[in-house]
Amino acid sequence: MSVEDLALPPLHRVGTADHGPPRLIELPSGTPAWLVTRYHDVRHVLTDPAFGRATLFAPDAPPLGSVSNLEGDPGFVTNIDGPEHRQLRALMQQAFTRRAVEAWTPWLASVVERLVDDVVTGGPPADLVAALTMPLPVDVISRLMGVEDVDRQRLRHWTDHLFADRSRPADEVRAVLAEFCAFAASLLDRRRREPGDDLVSRVVVAADQQGGVTEERLVKLVCGLIAGGHETTVATLGNALVYLLGERPDAWPRLTDETAAQAAADRLLHTIPLGEGLGALRRSVRQTVIGGMSIPAGAILVVDRTSAARDPEVFTTGLADGLFAPLEAATLAFGAGPHYCLGPWLARLEMRLALHRLATRLPGLRLAEPLEALEWRRVFSTRSPRRLTVTW
């Protein structure tokens, strides 16, 4: 941990870029890019097939900076477009529908209750990261993927490297990802021979029936599901609690109402970013117009969803005055278009249950240290509290 990690502000305090038409900026690699900040412009880029991910890795693509983790791999599902991308998503999307997630509610509620019970029994002070925001998403994805028997620290180790930033040595990242991929390959082989009711079994059976999906693609898909399926929820839940306990003690008792807890969860997911990165990248496949600006073919675009979430022309309230109010427009927190996140229903459910049960059991919960003393865990695309010490 560096001194800078201690000086970072909470993510709900991080400002956004000025709202306006797309404008040229320069990436850290020196490559020019168009920054897109307004809600409707961002939604346009995310949903228009004129902008893609795969072309970012084409031979004629400008340099974007080296990334050694899986997110920088052209074969990773988030970097594939068109029919192949749709085929890969089809293998797993049935597990994340609203109906499928609702069927999980009793089990997931029991996990939350058990974790909160442990917090209460252990007494104050408690670290909510170790006790709740980390184990809850890991337990959920472990059961969904059928890897409950795998050591949780091992899963976190692989995840840290799959989403590693440039501070980790590239050789170390590659070595750990090779180990992760070997595990995923072995898991696929076992499920192919003895399928169960887990998501890996569904994916491999469907892929073998359809044909046309390489084993390498399946391995990377499994790695992405295990790591991505819990990392973002760890961050969103941790950062939501930082805001609620650090800034809104007045709002905490209202979370004992489930409807209010869901409204707050939706607003928090919408407003607080996962990290401080510039935004998602896209590349134009043809000349087009966004927000009145002509974008040439082959241009790089930086899609700033954080700024879009706070566009004053669309969202007239924020966390301070609209925490329990319905969102004025569909959130872009989970993206939009062909790369829309598979897990919004699951993320919303986990957030609601955790906030509701924690507030119900511990209405007097509060931070045991000032926000300025928080230590942060940073990976490639997320930042969240390393510890969150609370008392009551």
C-alpha positions as CSV (number, residue, x, y, z in Angstrom):
1,M,0.0,0.0,0.0
2,S,1.3,3.5,-0.9
3,V,0.8,6.8,0.8
4,E,-1.4,7.8,-2.2
5,D,-3.8,4.9,-1.3
6,L,-4.4,6.6,2.1
7,A,-5.0,10.0,0.5
8,L,-7.6,9.0,-2.0
9,P,-11.1,10.4,-1.5
10,P,-14.1,8.0,-1.4
11,L,-15.5,7.4,-4.9
12,H,-18.7,9.1,-4.2
13,R,-16.7,12.3,-3.9
14,V,-14.7,11.9,-7.1
15,G,-15.8,14.6,-9.6
16,T,-16.7,14.0,-13.2
17,A,-15.7,15.4,-16.5
18,D,-17.6,18.4,-17.9
19,H,-20.7,17.5,-19.8
20,G,-20.8,18.5,-23.4
21,P,-20.3,17.2,-26.9
22,P,-17.6,14.6,-27.5
23,R,-14.1,16.2,-27.4
24,L,-10.6,15.1,-28.2
25,I,-8.3,14.1,-25.4
26,E,-5.1,12.1,-25.2
27,L,-4.8,8.6,-23.6
28,P,-1.8,7.8,-21.4
29,S,-0.4,6.0,-24.4
30,G,-0.4,9.3,-26.3
31,T,-3.2,8.1,-28.7
32,P,-5.9,10.7,-29.3
33,A,-9.4,9.7,-28.3
34,W,-12.9,11.2,-28.2
35,L,-14.3,11.6,-24.6
36,V,-18.0,11.0,-24.5
37,T,-19.7,12.3,-21.3
38,R,-23.4,13.0,-21.8
39,Y,-26.0,10.4,-21.0
40,H,-27.6,10.1,-24.4
41,D,-24.3,10.2,-26.3
42,V,-22.9,7.5,-24.1
43,R,-25.9,5.3,-24.6
44,H,-25.6,5.9,-28.4
45,V,-22.0,4.7,-28.4
46,L,-22.8,1.6,-26.3
47,T,-25.7,0.5,-28.4
48,D,-24.7,1.5,-31.9
49,P,-22.9,-1.4,-33.9
50,A,-20.8,1.4,-35.5
51,F,-18.7,1.2,-32.3
52,G,-17.0,-2.1,-31.2
53,R,-14.5,-3.7,-28.9
54,A,-12.8,-6.2,-31.2
55,T,-11.5,-3.5,-33.5
56,L,-9.4,-2.1,-30.6
57,F,-7.2,-5.1,-31.1
58,A,-7.1,-5.0,-34.9
59,P,-3.6,-4.8,-36.6
60,D,-4.2,-1.2,-37.6
61,A,-5.4,-0.1,-34.1
62,P,-3.4,2.7,-32.5
63,P,-1.5,1.9,-29.3
64,L,-3.6,1.9,-26.1
65,G,-1.0,0.9,-23.6
66,S,0.0,-2.7,-22.7
67,V,-2.3,-4.6,-20.4
68,S,-1.1,-8.0,-19.2
69,N,-4.4,-9.1,-17.5
70,L,-7.2,-11.0,-19.2
71,E,-9.2,-7.8,-19.9
72,G,-6.5,-6.9,-22.4
73,D,-6.8,-10.3,-24.2
74,P,-8.5,-10.2,-27.6
75,G,-10.0,-13.6,-26.9
76,F,-11.8,-12.5,-23.7
77,V,-15.6,-12.3,-24.1
78,T,-15.7,-8.6,-23.4
79,N,-13.4,-8.0,-26.4
80,I,-15.3,-10.0,-28.9
81,D,-18.1,-8.6,-31.1
82,G,-20.7,-9.9,-33.5
83,P,-22.1,-13.4,-33.9
84,E,-19.3,-15.0,-31.9
85,H,-19.9,-12.7,-28.9
86,R,-23.7,-13.4,-29.1
87,Q,-23.0,-17.1,-29.1
88,L,-20.8,-16.9,-26.0
89,R,-23.4,-14.8,-24.1
90,A,-26.2,-17.2,-25.1
91,L,-24.3,-20.0,-23.2
92,M,-24.7,-18.2,-19.9
93,Q,-27.5,-15.6,-20.0
94,Q,-30.3,-17.9,-18.9
95,A,-28.6,-18.2,-15.5
96,F,-28.9,-14.5,-14.9
97,T,-32.5,-13.7,-16.0
98,R,-34.8,-12.0,-13.5
99,R,-36.7,-15.3,-13.0
100,A,-33.6,-17.3,-12.4
101,V,-32.2,-14.8,-9.9
102,E,-35.5,-14.6,-8.0
103,A,-35.3,-18.4,-7.5
104,W,-32.1,-17.8,-5.7
105,T,-33.5,-15.3,-3.2
106,P,-34.3,-17.6,-0.3
107,W,-30.8,-19.1,-0.4
108,L,-29.1,-15.8,-0.9
109,A,-31.1,-14.3,2.0
110,S,-29.9,-17.1,4.2
111,V,-26.3,-16.4,3.3
112,V,-26.7,-12.7,4.2
113,E,-28.4,-13.6,7.4
114,R,-25.6,-15.9,8.4
115,L,-23.0,-13.4,7.7
116,V,-24.8,-10.6,9.6
117,D,-25.4,-13.0,12.5
118,D,-21.6,-13.6,12.6
119,V,-21.0,-9.8,12.7
120,V,-23.5,-9.3,15.6
121,T,-22.2,-12.3,17.5
122,G,-18.6,-11.2,17.2
123,G,-19.5,-7.8,18.6
124,P,-17.9,-4.5,17.8
125,P,-15.6,-3.5,16.3
126,A,-16.0,-5.4,13.1
127,D,-14.5,-5.3,9.6
128,L,-17.4,-5.3,7.2
129,V,-15.1,-6.1,4.2
130,A,-13.8,-9.4,5.8
131,A,-17.2,-10.1,7.4
132,L,-19.6,-9.2,4.6
133,T,-18.7,-7.4,1.4
134,M,-16.0,-9.9,0.4
135,P,-17.5,-13.3,1.5
136,L,-21.1,-12.6,0.2
137,P,-20.3,-12.2,-3.5
138,V,-17.6,-14.9,-3.3
139,D,-20.0,-17.4,-1.8
140,V,-22.7,-16.5,-4.4
141,I,-20.4,-17.0,-7.4
142,S,-18.8,-20.1,-5.9
143,R,-22.2,-21.8,-5.6
144,L,-23.4,-20.6,-9.0
145,M,-20.2,-21.9,-10.7
146,G,-20.1,-25.1,-8.5
147,V,-16.7,-24.3,-7.0
148,E,-17.6,-24.2,-3.3
149,D,-14.8,-26.6,-2.6
150,V,-12.1,-24.2,-3.9
151,D,-10.2,-22.1,-1.3
152,R,-11.6,-18.6,-1.2
153,Q,-8.2,-17.0,-0.9
154,R,-7.1,-18.9,-4.0
155,L,-10.1,-17.5,-5.9
156,R,-9.3,-14.0,-4.7
157,H,-5.7,-14.4,-5.7
158,W,-6.7,-15.3,-9.2
159,T,-9.2,-12.5,-9.4
160,D,-6.6,-9.9,-8.2
161,H,-4.4,-10.9,-11.1
162,L,-7.1,-11.2,-13.7
163,F,-7.9,-7.6,-13.0
164,A,-4.3,-6.6,-12.2
165,D,-3.3,-3.0,-12.9
166,R,0.1,-2.1,-14.3
167,S,1.7,-2.0,-10.9
168,R,2.0,-5.8,-10.9
169,P,4.9,-7.4,-12.9
170,A,3.6,-8.7,-16.2
171,D,5.4,-12.0,-15.7
172,E,3.7,-12.5,-12.4
173,V,0.3,-11.8,-13.9
174,R,0.8,-14.2,-16.8
175,A,2.0,-16.9,-14.4
176,V,-1.0,-16.6,-12.1
177,L,-3.4,-16.4,-15.1
178,A,-1.9,-19.5,-16.5
179,E,-2.6,-21.3,-13.2
180,F,-6.2,-19.9,-13.3
181,C,-6.8,-21.1,-16.8
182,A,-5.4,-24.5,-16.0
183,F,-7.9,-24.7,-13.2
184,A,-10.8,-23.6,-15.5
185,A,-9.7,-26.2,-18.1
186,S,-9.7,-29.0,-15.5
187,L,-13.1,-27.8,-14.2
188,L,-14.6,-27.9,-17.8
189,D,-13.3,-31.3,-18.3
190,R,-14.8,-32.6,-15.1
191,R,-18.2,-31.0,-15.8
192,R,-18.1,-32.4,-19.4
193,R,-17.7,-35.9,-18.0
194,E,-20.1,-35.4,-15.0
195,P,-22.4,-32.4,-15.5
196,G,-24.3,-31.0,-12.6
197,D,-26.8,-28.1,-12.1
198,D,-24.1,-25.4,-11.9
199,L,-23.4,-22.8,-14.6
200,V,-20.1,-24.4,-15.8
201,S,-22.0,-27.6,-16.6
202,R,-24.7,-25.6,-18.5
203,V,-22.0,-23.7,-20.4
204,V,-20.0,-26.7,-21.5
205,V,-23.0,-28.9,-22.4
206,A,-24.6,-26.1,-24.4
207,A,-21.3,-25.3,-26.1
208,D,-20.7,-28.9,-27.1
209,Q,-24.2,-29.2,-28.4
210,Q,-23.9,-26.1,-30.5
211,G,-20.4,-26.5,-31.7
212,G,-18.1,-23.8,-32.9
213,V,-16.8,-22.6,-29.5
214,T,-13.1,-23.3,-29.0
215,E,-11.8,-24.7,-25.7
216,E,-9.7,-21.6,-25.2
217,R,-12.7,-19.4,-25.5
218,L,-14.6,-21.6,-22.9
219,V,-11.6,-21.5,-20.5
220,K,-11.4,-17.7,-20.6
221,L,-15.2,-17.5,-20.3
222,V,-15.1,-19.5,-17.0
223,C,-12.3,-17.4,-15.6
224,G,-14.2,-14.2,-16.4
225,L,-17.4,-15.5,-14.8
226,I,-15.6,-16.6,-11.6
227,A,-13.6,-13.4,-11.2
228,G,-16.0,-10.8,-12.8
229,G,-19.0,-12.4,-11.1
230,H,-17.9,-11.2,-7.7
231,E,-15.3,-8.5,-8.0
232,T,-17.7,-5.8,-9.1
233,T,-20.1,-6.6,-6.3
234,V,-17.3,-6.5,-3.7
235,A,-16.5,-3.0,-4.9
236,T,-20.1,-1.7,-5.2
237,L,-21.2,-3.0,-1.8
238,G,-18.1,-1.7,-0.1
239,N,-18.3,1.7,-1.6
240,A,-22.1,2.0,-0.9
241,L,-21.4,1.3,2.8
242,V,-18.7,3.9,2.8
243,Y,-21.2,6.5,1.6
244,L,-24.1,5.4,3.8
245,L,-22.1,5.1,7.0
246,G,-19.7,7.9,6.4
247,E,-22.1,10.5,4.9
248,R,-25.7,9.5,5.6
249,P,-26.3,8.3,9.1
250,D,-29.7,10.0,8.7
251,A,-30.6,7.6,5.9
252,W,-29.4,4.3,7.5
253,P,-32.5,3.6,9.5
254,R,-34.7,3.9,6.4
255,L,-33.0,0.9,4.9
256,T,-35.0,-1.3,7.3
257,D,-37.8,-1.0,4.8
258,E,-37.1,-3.3,1.8
259,T,-38.6,-1.0,-0.8
260,A,-36.5,1.9,0.4
261,A,-33.4,-0.4,0.5
262,Q,-34.0,-1.4,-3.1
263,A,-34.4,2.2,-4.2
264,A,-31.2,3.2,-2.4
265,A,-29.3,0.2,-3.9
266,D,-30.4,1.2,-7.4
267,R,-29.3,4.8,-6.8
268,L,-26.0,3.8,-5.3
269,L,-25.2,1.3,-8.1
270,H,-26.0,4.1,-10.6
271,T,-24.1,6.9,-9.1
272,I,-20.9,5.6,-7.4
273,P,-18.4,4.5,-10.0
274,L,-16.4,1.2,-9.7
275,G,-13.1,3.1,-10.0
276,E,-11.4,6.1,-11.3
277,G,-10.5,4.9,-14.8
278,L,-11.3,7.1,-17.8
279,G,-14.1,4.8,-19.0
280,A,-14.8,2.0,-21.4
281,L,-13.1,2.1,-24.8
282,R,-14.7,1.6,-28.1
283,R,-13.5,2.1,-31.7
284,S,-15.6,3.3,-34.6
285,V,-15.9,1.0,-37.6
286,R,-17.2,3.8,-39.8
287,Q,-17.7,7.5,-39.9
288,T,-20.6,8.6,-37.8
289,V,-22.0,11.5,-35.8
290,I,-22.3,11.6,-32.0
291,G,-23.7,14.6,-30.2
292,G,-23.3,16.8,-33.2
293,M,-19.6,15.9,-33.7
294,S,-18.4,13.9,-36.7
295,I,-16.4,10.9,-35.5
296,P,-14.1,9.4,-38.2
297,A,-13.8,5.7,-38.9
298,G,-11.1,4.1,-36.8
299,A,-11.4,6.6,-34.0
300,I,-11.0,5.6,-30.3
301,L,-13.8,6.7,-28.0
302,V,-13.7,6.8,-24.2
303,V,-17.2,6.2,-22.8
304,D,-17.5,7.9,-19.5
305,R,-20.4,6.3,-17.8
306,T,-19.7,8.0,-14.5
307,S,-20.3,11.4,-16.0
308,A,-23.3,10.1,-17.9
309,A,-24.8,9.0,-14.5
310,R,-24.6,12.6,-13.3
311,D,-25.7,14.3,-16.5
312,P,-27.8,17.2,-15.1
313,E,-30.0,17.2,-18.2
314,V,-31.2,13.7,-17.4
315,F,-30.7,13.1,-13.6
316,T,-32.1,16.0,-11.7
317,T,-31.4,14.4,-8.3
318,G,-28.3,12.7,-6.8
319,L,-27.3,10.8,-3.7
320,A,-27.9,13.8,-1.4
321,D,-31.5,14.6,-2.4
322,G,-32.6,11.5,-4.3
323,L,-31.2,8.5,-2.5
324,F,-34.6,6.9,-2.2
325,A,-36.1,8.3,-5.4
326,P,-36.6,6.3,-8.6
327,L,-34.0,6.9,-11.2
328,E,-35.1,9.4,-13.9
329,A,-33.8,7.2,-16.7
330,A,-32.4,3.7,-17.2
331,T,-29.0,3.4,-15.5
332,L,-25.9,2.8,-17.5
333,A,-24.1,1.3,-14.5
334,F,-24.3,-2.1,-16.2
335,G,-23.6,-0.8,-19.7
336,A,-26.0,-1.0,-22.6
337,G,-26.1,-2.8,-26.0
338,P,-24.4,-6.0,-26.9
339,H,-21.9,-5.8,-24.0
340,Y,-24.6,-5.2,-21.3
341,C,-23.6,-6.8,-18.1
342,L,-25.2,-10.2,-17.5
343,G,-25.7,-9.8,-13.8
344,P,-27.8,-6.7,-13.0
345,W,-30.6,-8.6,-11.3
346,L,-28.1,-10.5,-9.1
347,A,-26.1,-7.4,-8.2
348,R,-29.3,-5.5,-7.2
349,L,-30.5,-8.4,-5.1
350,E,-27.2,-8.8,-3.3
351,M,-27.1,-5.1,-2.6
352,R,-30.7,-4.9,-1.3
353,L,-30.5,-7.9,0.9
354,A,-27.1,-6.9,2.4
355,L,-28.2,-3.3,3.2
356,H,-31.6,-4.2,4.4
357,R,-30.6,-7.0,6.8
358,L,-27.5,-5.1,8.1
359,A,-29.6,-2.0,8.9
360,T,-32.4,-4.1,10.4
361,R,-30.1,-5.9,12.8
362,L,-27.7,-3.0,13.5
363,P,-29.7,0.3,13.2
364,G,-27.0,2.1,15.2
365,L,-24.1,1.0,12.9
366,R,-21.5,3.6,12.3
367,L,-17.9,3.9,11.1
368,A,-15.2,3.4,13.7
369,E,-12.7,5.6,11.8
370,P,-13.0,8.7,9.7
371,L,-13.3,8.5,6.0
372,E,-9.9,10.1,5.5
373,A,-8.3,7.1,7.3
374,L,-9.7,4.4,4.9
375,E,-7.2,2.3,3.1
376,W,-8.1,1.3,-0.5
377,R,-7.7,-1.8,-2.5
378,R,-7.1,-0.9,-6.2
379,V,-7.2,-3.2,-9.2
380,F,-7.4,-2.5,-12.9
381,S,-11.1,-1.4,-13.0
382,T,-12.2,-1.1,-9.4
383,R,-11.4,0.6,-6.1
384,S,-13.0,-0.3,-2.8
385,P,-12.1,-0.2,0.9
386,R,-9.5,-2.7,2.0
387,R,-11.1,-2.7,5.5
388,L,-14.2,-1.0,6.8
389,T,-14.1,-0.9,10.6
390,V,-17.5,-0.3,12.2
391,T,-19.0,-0.2,15.6
392,W,-22.5,0.0,17.2
